[in-house]
């Protein structure tokens, strides 16, 4: 999953104007990669995937994708804290 997510993320500039559905799928892919990285105790990589996943959500993500937004913010804060980014975790 890491290779796939990294390859797609590397070409993210071309995908920036893509459809909302594609961006949502990519957000889910990055969330899955982040979860797997966190499971392997690689919290720096997990933080990177979770940050990108949150950026891929629509601008009104708290209204349109509340459950996913809440989950991502929690995972992002947890990985930030594990990396020692206490300021970001709060």
Secondary structure, DSSP 8 states (H G I E B T S, - for coil): -HHHHHHHHHTHHHHTTS-HHHHHHHHHHHHHHHHHHHHTT-HHHHHHHHHHHHHHS-TTHHHHSHHHHHHHHHHHHHHHHHHT-HHHH-
